[in-house]
Amino acid sequence: MVNDNPVYVLGLSPQGIRDLPEREHAILHTADIVYAREDILREIPHVLRKHPICSPLAPLAEHLKGHAREKRVVLATGDPNFFGIAEFLYRTLGRDAVQVIPQLSSIQWAFAKIKMSWHDAYFGSVHGRGMEHVAFWVLHHEKVAILTDPSHNAQKIAQILVAHGLGEAQMFVCENLGMETENIAEARALEVQHWQTGGYTVVVVLHRLRHSSPFGLNDEDFERPKGQPGMITKKSVRAVAIGQLSLNPGSVLWDIGAGTGSVGIDGSRIIGPEGKVFAVERNSGAFDILCSNIQHHQAWVTPILGEAPEVLEKLPDPDAVFIGGAGGRFPELVKEIFRRLRPGGKVVLNLIRFDKVAGIRELLPPDYPWDVRLIQTSLMDWKMTVPRFVPDNPVFVVSVKKP
């Protein structure tokens, strides 16, 4: 369907209004209402009716809808389809009601200035957004381009990287691209964390990855309590448990009785920063080791010291729950978990006693499908005169799905 009075969204180059092509100039000069940031609106005094764009954006959509009979123009920077306002307008007004005319994005300008290709980069934005994903981006991608704003700037990005042990990451800070005050600077995050930066910049971060596998950390990669080397969900059993949890990018996982945190930490590599992993541990000594492992692996996991089910109250409802330990409150804990578990969610328990497995059925509603797998693995010991397999303790992996 063709809309005879669409909302025009015009991208601006770093030179602003004066660099608009003739066609876009004509659209702007015939507008009834112009929407833009305050600093952009100051460049167009000829327009009598101006509407500033600020967060939250919901009032903007209502204003645009309320003036549907008038010619409306939205001014944005670069390419409005690239972490810009276009997606919000498509979603709230409908795609047929919006016409975007883009300019080169600031990302393209930045990579041209630092003389580097950008087809293999990961793109993120902290412009008007939180910064909690920055470390994850850099840990999982060798080349990252980040759009910033005055409040979420290069200095804060560098501070986050240093806090996550990424101080040696190489940063390019591209300020005021295409303007007379343009400044391109290169330094390590350790140095950039002390800079006074601001404005709308593009930050490019280069960092050599330390790993590439999605999950499957070795048991030796986890710190464990001294004198208790077996206190961990071992890799072979962990792989089955994580497989049974049916994790996806963006899932919410509770790891209860987390211990060393091996399941939550390994599972977080599948879930990624779009999801959440909460590792609950009631023992303070074990909690310290859990935190140490999370920091060592730079894992996207939130450790929680406390007793379940009480500490679960303020957590978001889970898509998956792994129970590594429940103390003496197992029936109470299971009841609360299934009350909170999202439909279609999975609960996985690792048990070593068959009588505990048999008691699970009594705790489940009759329509909840469940299964049990007995995992028995053995590892070849080559140090013996005659090499032989040394068996690990058998483990029952119980999986329950909420309809």
Protein Blocks (a to p, Z undefined) as FASTA:
>chain_A
ZZfbdcddddddfklmmlpcfklmmmmmmpfbdcddfklmmmmmmbmbdcdddddfklmm
mmmmmmmmbccddddehjfkgopaklmmmmmnopklpccdddddfklmmmmmnopafklp
ccddfehpafklmmmmmmmocbdcddddfklcfklmmmmmmmnopampccdddehehiak
bccddddfklmmmpccedjdddddddddfbfbfbhcafklpccdehilmlccdfklmmmm
mmmnopaehiacddehklnommmmmmmmmnommlccddddfblklmmmmmmmmmmnopac
dddedddfklmmmpccdfbdcdfbgcjmlmmmmmmmmmmpcghiacddddfbfklmmmmm
mmpcfklccdddddddddddfkbmbacddddddddddddddZZ
